[in-house]
């Protein structure tokens, strides 16, 4: 067996066929049922012409269908593509075309948005619609009902040979704000990201067969609940690890974070590990536990983990107060690097630190490794198992995936320094991206949206610290003569252009936006204005 995700998935399903695999809002699927449903979906897609190398979009909220569709694509040697369900039409139009989608598995409620952009994605011809309680007309886009498709398709596992060189692609935001597809071979993706989480830092598996044996011998006891959207890498990585480990994946279809329903699911399913994305999710969950009358049996809960955004010290302290017997684990990684490890603590200024792994380094401006204790600030880099590059973006690939001293590195832009004891202190993105609730937000696209408002002459967007979201979006606005733009008006306007979570939460009006002689925005000045309230 090779390091192929479908091959390993099928082998694990055979080894632990009658174990629970997924529990979604109380409905349980065994590994045998999960594999059969994925197989049936794969046959339906194949009958529509989907095959090796084709890209299948997953435009879904969390649910068992997300994992079924993921593995159905792998079974065909096709590539599942994550679609952010918060995107508006302009963003979807770009992604559908850039990703070369030929098929889309989607929530029924999204049919109007799909219909509005499908004509601009000429390769997209197959639609499979998951029932979500809405009544949108499937005929609008010629979609097939998901359950009907499965019922009519074969359950026979009669697929051809696959390869560990088959692709895994994860779409993530780019520096211009448009999403970019990070391409991995399935081998490198699994060994860089899934295997280290699966082994909890222990020895890496030496073969796919060893992964299956471990699932059979040691799996089944862990009940794990990632509450973040599976459209994000951190949640999907964890969900994949849970399945490959033969354990139980708990999911909820909830559209918004509902602390009571989350804690009731933890109580009901005896969840051992709960995964969140930073303070944006952890704070309301913890506050619900501290509320008068809160009464949950959380005796099974052993670990709260965060991926995609690091928990603040204040929130960690609160978790310790309300869940004193629960371990807190912050994981670090990026779409371009995969899983890189767990945060070991914070420095004197509250910045996260973690241990230097064999394949991780901090490189200076010359591409050489920063010496521990030197105080030199460099770019965090990863070698070893790294992606092939960005899909259809050779220029960006050359800038982020570099070779030095005979070794290939991925250098996505995190700035860091190496302490004398070998720990790495993260200093933040070298770019000006904003991390709000685990979502990457790029100022350029928010600025572009705001500039289309008739009252805005110029604008610079920055992120400032926020207790709940990690950072919030702030706009420093130069209005047109005689105009008096308001936050409500600008935010409402922005939500019609880009996803609502990117809209500004605060504005500061100034007489003139400061720019460099070349016309580039002065983000340092803008952040000072935002933090000090100058010009309001």
TORKOLDO-629140 format. One line per field, with one value per residue (C-alpha): x, y, z; chain; residue in three letters. Coordinates in steps of 0.1 Angstrom, whole numbers, plus 5000, padded with zeros to 4 digits. Layout:
BEGIN
X: c(X, ...)
Y: c(Y, ...)
Z: c(Z, ...)
chain: c(A, ...)
resn: c(ALA, ...)
***
This chain:
BEGIN
X: c(5000, 5012, 5006, 4973, 4944, 4917, 4937, 4944, 4908, 4894, 4918, 4910, 4872, 4877, 4898, 4872, 4841, 4815, 4830, 4813, 4830, 4810, 4782, 4765, 4737, 4730, 4730, 4759, 4776, 4799, 4831, 4814, 4785, 4808, 4829, 4798, 4783, 4816, 4818, 4782, 4789, 4821, 4802, 4776, 4803, 4821, 4789, 4789, 4824, 4844, 4878, 4915, 4927, 4893, 4884, 4853, 4841, 4827, 4804, 4790, 4785, 4798, 4782, 4790, 4785, 4816, 4838, 4819, 4825, 4861, 4868, 4846, 4868, 4900, 4885, 4883, 4918, 4899, 4907, 4883, 4884, 4872, 4848, 4842, 4805, 4808, 4819, 4796, 4791, 4823, 4845, 4827, 4830, 4868, 4872, 4851, 4870, 4905, 4900, 4887, 4858, 4840, 4816, 4801, 4787, 4767, 4741, 4707, 4705, 4734, 4716, 4708, 4745, 4757, 4732, 4745, 4781, 4779, 4780, 4814, 4828, 4826, 4840, 4815, 4787, 4778, 4759, 4749, 4727, 4726, 4693, 4695, 4658, 4655, 4633, 4655, 4646, 4672, 4662, 4676, 4711, 4702, 4713, 4708, 4696, 4725, 4706, 4689, 4723, 4737, 4706, 4709, 4747, 4767, 4782, 4808, 4844, 4857, 4881, 4914, 4949, 4958, 4991, 5006, 5014, 4977, 4969, 4956, 4947, 4937, 4925, 4937, 4938, 4966, 4984, 4962, 4931, 4921, 4923, 4951, 4952, 4981, 4991, 5005, 5011, 4990, 5021, 5037, 5004, 4998, 5034, 5037, 5003, 4981, 5008, 5023, 4988, 4980, 5011, 5009, 5045, 5057, 5076, 5062, 5045, 5069, 5043, 5006, 5000, 5013, 4987, 4960, 4973, 4975, 4938, 4927, 4947, 4945, 4916, 4880, 4885, 4889, 4858, 4868, 4848, 4862, 4836, 4853, 4842, 4857, 4863, 4893, 4925, 4929, 4894, 4897, 4932, 4919, 4888, 4910, 4933, 4904, 4891, 4926, 4930, 4898, 4883, 4850, 4844, 4816, 4801, 4773, 4754, 4749, 4753, 4765, 4784, 4758, 4776, 4747, 4744, 4781, 4783, 4753, 4769, 4801, 4780, 4759, 4787, 4813, 4837, 4873, 4888, 4872, 4889, 4883, 4898, 4913, 4895, 4866, 4853, 4868, 4856, 4818, 4821, 4839, 4816, 4786, 4802, 4806, 4770, 4746, 4727, 4752, 4750, 4769, 4785, 4819, 4837, 4848, 4865, 4903, 4917, 4907, 4929, 4931, 4943, 4943, 4946, 4964, 4945, 4952, 4966, 4934, 4912, 4935, 4933, 4895, 4895, 4916, 4892, 4860, 4876, 4906, 4911, 4913, 4946, 4949, 4969, 4977, 4988, 5007, 5008, 4997, 4982, 5016, 5034, 5010, 5012, 5043, 5039, 5023, 5029, 5049, 5042, 5046, 5074, 5075, 5053, 5027, 5039, 5037, 5067, 5072, 5100, 5122, 5115, 5139, 5122, 5116, 5140, 5141, 5159, 5176, 5176, 5204, 5185, 5208, 5194, 5192, 5215, 5197, 5200, 5213, 5183, 5180, 5145, 5139, 5112, 5098, 5105, 5098, 5117, 5111, 5076, 5064, 5038, 5044, 5034, 5003, 4978, 4981, 5004, 5041, 5052, 5038, 5052, 5087, 5084, 5072, 5089, 5126, 5158, 5188, 5219, 5204, 5172, 5137, 5119, 5084, 5086, 5050, 5057, 5057, 5084, 5101, 5133, 5151, 5157, 5189, 5171, 5160, 5124, 5109, 5091, 5065, 5063, 5035, 5030, 5055, 5026, 4997, 4971, 4945, 4936, 4900, 4885, 4908, 4899, 4926, 4915, 4936, 4934, 4937, 4903, 4885, 4900, 4889, 4853, 4853, 4866, 4836, 4814, 4806, 4816, 4851, 4880, 4908, 4912, 4937, 4926, 4944, 4938, 4939, 4937, 4903, 4895, 4871, 4882, 4920, 4919, 4892, 4891, 4895, 4892, 4911, 4890, 4896, 4861, 4851, 4846, 4814, 4807, 4803, 4806, 4793, 4804, 4770, 4768, 4803, 4799, 4766, 4781, 4811, 4789, 4774, 4809, 4829, 4820, 4805, 4832, 4856, 4836, 4851, 4841, 4854, 4863, 4884, 4879, 4910, 4917, 4942, 4954, 4992, 5010, 5046, 5059, 5053, 5016, 5019, 4998, 5016, 5001, 5022, 5007, 4972, 4976, 4987, 4956, 4934, 4950, 4951, 4918, 4934, 4914, 4880)
Y: c(5000, 5035, 5067, 5073, 5087, 5066, 5034, 5040, 5051, 5020, 4998, 5015, 5011, 4974, 4969, 4986, 4982, 4982, 5009, 5043, 5067, 5099, 5111, 5142, 5157, 5123, 5103, 5077, 5061, 5031, 5029, 5004, 5028, 5058, 5039, 5027, 5062, 5076, 5048, 5054, 5091, 5083, 5062, 5089, 5114, 5090, 5085, 5123, 5121, 5130, 5112, 5114, 5149, 5166, 5191, 5187, 5216, 5211, 5240, 5227, 5233, 5207, 5173, 5137, 5146, 5168, 5138, 5114, 5138, 5143, 5106, 5100, 5124, 5106, 5073, 5086, 5101, 5135, 5164, 5178, 5217, 5235, 5264, 5290, 5291, 5328, 5339, 5362, 5360, 5378, 5356, 5324, 5334, 5337, 5305, 5283, 5295, 5295, 5260, 5246, 5229, 5203, 5192, 5208, 5191, 5219, 5228, 5234, 5269, 5280, 5273, 5310, 5320, 5291, 5300, 5336, 5325, 5291, 5306, 5320, 5286, 5268, 5235, 5232, 5208, 5185, 5195, 5173, 5190, 5182, 5187, 5214, 5220, 5248, 5247, 5260, 5244, 5219, 5224, 5259, 5245, 5210, 5195, 5160, 5153, 5139, 5110, 5101, 5100, 5077, 5054, 5050, 5043, 5012, 5003, 4981, 4992, 4986, 5015, 5012, 5016, 5049, 5067, 5085, 5112, 5120, 5156, 5172, 5209, 5234, 5268, 5297, 5334, 5350, 5383, 5401, 5387, 5362, 5326, 5304, 5266, 5250, 5217, 5187, 5152, 5130, 5114, 5146, 5160, 5129, 5126, 5164, 5169, 5139, 5115, 5139, 5146, 5109, 5099, 5128, 5136, 5100, 5081, 5085, 5055, 5037, 5024, 5028, 4993, 5005, 5033, 5007, 4984, 5013, 5022, 4986, 4981, 5015, 5034, 5035, 5051, 5087, 5108, 5141, 5171, 5198, 5226, 5248, 5246, 5217, 5241, 5253, 5232, 5230, 5214, 5191, 5179, 5170, 5152, 5133, 5123, 5110, 5089, 5075, 5066, 5046, 5069, 5088, 5121, 5143, 5170, 5195, 5211, 5243, 5275, 5296, 5289, 5278, 5271, 5252, 5228, 5223, 5215, 5192, 5173, 5170, 5157, 5133, 5118, 5117, 5138, 5135, 5163, 5195, 5216, 5253, 5282, 5307, 5331, 5337, 5302, 5295, 5327, 5323, 5286, 5293, 5322, 5298, 5274, 5303, 5316, 5312, 5279, 5262, 5225, 5201, 5168, 5173, 5147, 5130, 5161, 5158, 5182, 5215, 5222, 5253, 5254, 5283, 5309, 5308, 5311, 5342, 5339, 5354, 5328, 5300, 5312, 5312, 5277, 5266, 5281, 5264, 5232, 5226, 5190, 5198, 5201, 5231, 5225, 5252, 5239, 5258, 5255, 5270, 5259, 5260, 5242, 5217, 5209, 5223, 5215, 5227, 5260, 5254, 5288, 5325, 5350, 5380, 5400, 5372, 5361, 5323, 5301, 5265, 5240, 5238, 5206, 5188, 5203, 5238, 5267, 5305, 5318, 5352, 5375, 5355, 5322, 5309, 5295, 5320, 5311, 5305, 5335, 5358, 5381, 5380, 5382, 5360, 5342, 5309, 5281, 5244, 5218, 5181, 5174, 5206, 5214, 5214, 5250, 5271, 5259, 5280, 5306, 5300, 5335, 5331, 5296, 5309, 5336, 5313, 5279, 5284, 5264, 5271, 5250, 5222, 5220, 5231, 5253, 5269, 5304, 5317, 5349, 5344, 5364, 5347, 5346, 5317, 5319, 5306, 5275, 5266, 5277, 5298, 5330, 5340, 5377, 5377, 5379, 5398, 5409, 5429, 5402, 5402, 5371, 5375, 5344, 5322, 5337, 5354, 5389, 5408, 5446, 5452, 5435, 5453, 5486, 5479, 5472, 5504, 5525, 5516, 5535, 5570, 5587, 5572, 5589, 5568, 5542, 5520, 5489, 5473, 5448, 5458, 5435, 5422, 5401, 5378, 5376, 5380, 5409, 5431, 5450, 5488, 5512, 5545, 5566, 5598, 5609, 5627, 5665, 5671, 5635, 5620, 5582, 5561, 5527, 5512, 5525, 5514, 5480, 5473, 5484, 5461, 5431, 5433, 5431, 5406, 5382, 5398, 5387, 5410, 5441, 5468, 5468, 5503, 5533, 5564, 5594, 5615, 5645, 5627, 5591, 5589, 5571, 5567, 5586, 5556, 5555, 5525, 5526, 5534, 5506, 5515, 5550, 5536, 5511, 5540, 5559, 5529, 5522, 5557, 5569, 5598, 5615, 5602)
Z: c(5000, 4992, 5012, 4994, 5014, 4998, 5001, 5038, 5044, 5029, 5048, 5081, 5074, 5067, 5099, 5122, 5101, 5130, 5151, 5152, 5127, 5127, 5150, 5136, 5158, 5173, 5141, 5140, 5111, 5114, 5094, 5071, 5065, 5060, 5034, 5016, 5013, 5001, 4975, 4963, 4959, 4940, 4916, 4910, 4903, 4880, 4861, 4854, 4840, 4871, 4872, 4879, 4885, 4883, 4910, 4931, 4952, 4987, 4994, 5026, 5063, 5087, 5085, 5076, 5039, 5040, 5050, 5026, 4997, 5006, 5005, 4975, 4955, 4967, 4957, 4921, 4922, 4920, 4942, 4968, 4969, 5000, 4993, 5020, 5027, 5037, 5002, 4982, 4945, 4934, 4955, 4945, 4908, 4912, 4931, 4909, 4879, 4895, 4909, 4876, 4894, 4873, 4901, 4932, 4963, 4980, 5006, 4990, 5004, 4982, 4949, 4942, 4947, 4925, 4898, 4897, 4890, 4873, 4838, 4846, 4855, 4822, 4834, 4862, 4850, 4879, 4911, 4940, 4966, 5003, 5019, 5046, 5052, 5027, 4996, 4968, 4934, 4924, 4887, 4888, 4884, 4873, 4907, 4919, 4955, 4975, 4991, 4958, 4941, 4968, 4966, 4929, 4928, 4933, 4966, 4950, 4956, 4921, 4916, 4899, 4914, 4930, 4938, 4967, 4941, 4938, 4949, 4980, 4975, 5002, 4992, 5014, 5012, 4992, 4998, 4973, 4992, 4965, 4976, 4964, 4962, 4981, 4962, 4980, 4970, 4993, 5007, 5017, 5031, 5052, 5065, 5073, 5089, 5096, 5109, 5135, 5150, 5148, 5167, 5192, 5187, 5189, 5163, 5128, 5111, 5088, 5064, 5056, 5070, 5103, 5103, 5098, 5125, 5149, 5142, 5147, 5179, 5196, 5181, 5191, 5225, 5215, 5209, 5193, 5184, 5160, 5161, 5135, 5099, 5079, 5050, 5070, 5070, 5108, 5113, 5082, 5092, 5127, 5113, 5088, 5116, 5137, 5109, 5100, 5137, 5138, 5164, 5167, 5149, 5164, 5142, 5144, 5116, 5136, 5114, 5144, 5175, 5201, 5234, 5250, 5220, 5219, 5256, 5254, 5226, 5247, 5275, 5254, 5233, 5261, 5241, 5252, 5230, 5218, 5191, 5187, 5167, 5192, 5215, 5191, 5198, 5232, 5250, 5245, 5253, 5286, 5295, 5291, 5316, 5341, 5337, 5366, 5364, 5339, 5345, 5322, 5329, 5312, 5332, 5299, 5285, 5288, 5261, 5246, 5216, 5194, 5158, 5133, 5161, 5194, 5226, 5247, 5282, 5296, 5279, 5290, 5325, 5324, 5309, 5338, 5363, 5349, 5336, 5360, 5349, 5312, 5293, 5269, 5236, 5211, 5177, 5151, 5114, 5081, 5048, 5032, 5060, 5074, 5111, 5127, 5164, 5196, 5214, 5245, 5262, 5258, 5262, 5285, 5261, 5258, 5223, 5217, 5217, 5205, 5201, 5170, 5150, 5127, 5096, 5110, 5110, 5112, 5081, 5080, 5050, 5033, 5037, 5066, 5098, 5127, 5156, 5189, 5212, 5185, 5186, 5148, 5135, 5105, 5085, 5099, 5073, 5069, 5050, 5046, 5034, 5017, 4991, 4954, 4952, 4945, 4919, 4887, 4903, 4894, 4904, 4940, 4942, 4934, 4961, 4989, 4980, 4979, 4976, 4998, 5004, 4984, 5004, 4995, 5020, 5023, 5038, 5041, 5059, 5097, 5114, 5144, 5164, 5181, 5218, 5235, 5247, 5212, 5214, 5186, 5195, 5169, 5161, 5136, 5099, 5079, 5058, 5070, 5071, 5098, 5118, 5131, 5147, 5127, 5094, 5074, 5062, 5038, 5040, 5002, 4994, 5023, 5011, 4976, 4988, 5009, 4981, 4960, 4985, 4972, 5005, 5006, 4989, 5004, 5031, 5048, 5067, 5097, 5125, 5161, 5192, 5201, 5233, 5215, 5179, 5183, 5160, 5146, 5113, 5115, 5086, 5086, 5062, 5043, 5032, 5000, 5004, 5023, 5031, 5066, 5063, 5092, 5104, 5098, 5063, 5053, 5069, 5052, 5019, 5024, 5032, 4997, 4981, 5002, 5030, 5061, 5085, 5066, 5071, 5094, 5130, 5137, 5116, 5122, 5099, 5091, 5069, 5047, 5045, 5048, 5019, 5008, 4978, 4957, 4967, 4991, 5023, 5055, 5077, 5107, 5107, 5102, 5131, 5153, 5144, 5150, 5184, 5197, 5182, 5165, 5138, 5151)
chain: c(A, A, A, A, A, A, A, A, A, A, A, A, A, A, A, A, A, A, A, A, A, A, A, A, A, A, A, A, A, A, A, A, A, A, A, A, A, A, A, A, A, A, A, A, A, A, A, A, A, A, A, A, A, A, A, A, A, A, A, A, A, A, A, A, A, A, A, A, A, A, A, A, A, A, A, A, A, A, A, A, A, A, A, A, A, A, A, A, A, A, A, A, A, A, A, A, A, A, A, A, A, A, A, A, A, A, A, A, A, A, A, A, A, A, A, A, A, A, A, A, A, A, A, A, A, A, A, A, A, A, A, A, A, A, A, A, A, A, A, A, A, A, A, A, A, A, A, A, A, A, A, A, A, A, A, A, A, A, A, A, A, A, A, A, A, A, A, A, A, A, A, A, A, A, A, A, A, A, A, A, A, A, A, A, A, A, A, A, A, A, A, A, A, A, A, A, A, A, A, A, A, A, A, A, A, A, A, A, A, A, A, A, A, A, A, A, A, A, A, A, A, A, A, A, A, A, A, A, A, A, A, A, A, A, A, A, A, A, A, A, A, A, A, A, A, A, A, A, A, A, A, A, A, A, A, A, A, A, A, A, A, A, A, A, A, A, A, A, A, A, A, A, A, A, A, A, A, A, A, A, A, A, A, A, A, A, A, A, A, A, A, A, A, A, A, A, A, A, A, A, A, A, A, A, A, A, A, A, A, A, A, A, A, A, A, A, A, A, A, A, A, A, A, A, A, A, A, A, A, A, A, A, A, A, A, A, A, A, A, A, A, A, A, A, A, A, A, A, A, A, A, A, A, A, A, A, A, A, A, A, A, A, A, A, A, A, A, A, A, A, A, A, A, A, A, A, A, A, A, A, A, A, A, A, A, A, A, A, A, A, A, A, A, A, A, A, A, A, A, A, A, A, A, A, A, A, A, A, A, A, A, A, A, A, A, A, A, A, A, A, A, A, A, A, A, A, A, A, A, A, A, A, A, A, A, A, A, A, A, A, A, A, A, A, A, A, A, A, A, A, A, A, A, A, A, A, A, A, A, A, A, A, A, A, A, A, A, A, A, A, A, A, A, A, A, A, A, A, A, A, A, A, A, A, A, A, A, A, A, A, A, A, A, A, A, A, A, A, A, A, A, A, A, A, A, A, A, A, A, A, A, A, A, A, A, A, A, A, A, A, A, A, A, A, A, A, A, A, A, A, A, A, A, A, A, A)
resn: c(UNK, UNK, UNK, UNK, UNK, UNK, UNK, UNK, UNK, UNK, UNK, UNK, UNK, UNK, UNK, UNK, UNK, UNK, UNK, UNK, UNK, UNK, UNK, UNK, UNK, UNK, UNK, UNK, UNK, UNK, UNK, UNK, UNK, UNK, UNK, UNK, UNK, UNK, UNK, UNK, UNK, UNK, UNK, UNK, UNK, UNK, UNK, UNK, UNK, UNK, UNK, UNK, UNK, UNK, UNK, UNK, UNK, UNK, UNK, UNK, UNK, UNK, UNK, UNK, UNK, UNK, UNK, UNK, UNK, UNK, UNK, UNK, UNK, UNK, UNK, UNK, UNK, UNK, UNK, UNK, UNK, UNK, UNK, UNK, UNK, UNK, UNK, UNK, UNK, UNK, UNK, UNK, UNK, UNK, UNK, UNK, UNK, UNK, UNK, UNK, UNK, UNK, UNK, UNK, UNK, UNK, UNK, UNK, UNK, UNK, UNK, UNK, UNK, UNK, UNK, UNK, UNK, UNK, UNK, UNK, UNK, UNK, UNK, UNK, UNK, UNK, UNK, UNK, UNK, UNK, UNK, UNK, UNK, UNK, UNK, UNK, UNK, UNK, UNK, UNK, UNK, UNK, UNK, UNK, UNK, UNK, UNK, UNK, UNK, UNK, UNK, UNK, UNK, UNK, UNK, UNK, UNK, UNK, UNK, UNK, UNK, UNK, UNK, UNK, UNK, UNK, UNK, UNK, UNK, UNK, UNK, UNK, UNK, UNK, UNK, UNK, UNK, UNK, UNK, UNK, UNK, UNK, UNK, UNK, UNK, UNK, UNK, UNK, UNK, UNK, UNK, UNK, UNK, UNK, UNK, UNK, UNK, UNK, UNK, UNK, UNK, UNK, UNK, UNK, UNK, UNK, UNK, UNK, UNK, UNK, UNK, UNK, UNK, UNK, UNK, UNK, UNK, UNK, UNK, UNK, UNK, UNK, UNK, UNK, UNK, UNK, UNK, UNK, UNK, UNK, UNK, UNK, UNK, UNK, UNK, UNK, UNK, UNK, UNK, UNK, UNK, UNK, UNK, UNK, UNK, UNK, UNK, UNK, UNK, UNK, UNK, UNK, UNK, UNK, UNK, UNK, UNK, UNK, UNK, UNK, UNK, UNK, UNK, UNK, UNK, UNK, UNK, UNK, UNK, UNK, UNK, UNK, UNK, UNK, UNK, UNK, UNK, UNK, UNK, UNK, UNK, UNK, UNK, UNK, UNK, UNK, UNK, UNK, UNK, UNK, UNK, UNK, UNK, UNK, UNK, UNK, UNK, UNK, UNK, UNK, UNK, UNK, UNK, UNK, UNK, UNK, UNK, UNK, UNK, UNK, UNK, UNK, UNK, UNK, UNK, UNK, UNK, UNK, UNK, UNK, UNK, UNK, UNK, UNK, UNK, UNK, UNK, UNK, UNK, UNK, UNK, UNK, UNK, UNK, UNK, UNK, UNK, UNK, UNK, UNK, UNK, UNK, UNK, UNK, UNK, UNK, UNK, UNK, UNK, UNK, UNK, UNK, UNK, UNK, UNK, UNK, UNK, UNK, UNK, UNK, UNK, UNK, UNK, UNK, UNK, UNK, UNK, UNK, UNK, UNK, UNK, UNK, UNK, UNK, UNK, UNK, UNK, UNK, UNK, UNK, UNK, UNK, UNK, UNK, UNK, UNK, UNK, UNK, UNK, UNK, UNK, UNK, UNK, UNK, UNK, UNK, UNK, UNK, UNK, UNK, UNK, UNK, UNK, UNK, UNK, UNK, UNK, UNK, UNK, UNK, UNK, UNK, UNK, UNK, UNK, UNK, UNK, UNK, UNK, UNK, UNK, UNK, UNK, UNK, UNK, UNK, UNK, UNK, UNK, UNK, UNK, UNK, UNK, UNK, UNK, UNK, UNK, UNK, UNK, UNK, UNK, UNK, UNK, UNK, UNK, UNK, UNK, UNK, UNK, UNK, UNK, UNK, UNK, UNK, UNK, UNK, UNK, UNK, UNK, UNK, UNK, UNK, UNK, UNK, UNK, UNK, UNK, UNK, UNK, UNK, UNK, UNK, UNK, UNK, UNK, UNK, UNK, UNK, UNK, UNK, UNK, UNK, UNK, UNK, UNK, UNK, UNK, UNK, UNK, UNK, UNK, UNK, UNK, UNK, UNK, UNK, UNK, UNK, UNK, UNK, UNK, UNK, UNK, UNK, UNK, UNK, UNK, UNK, UNK, UNK, UNK, UNK, UNK, UNK, UNK, UNK, UNK, UNK, UNK, UNK, UNK, UNK, UNK, UNK, UNK, UNK, UNK, UNK, UNK, UNK, UNK, UNK, UNK, UNK, UNK, UNK)
***
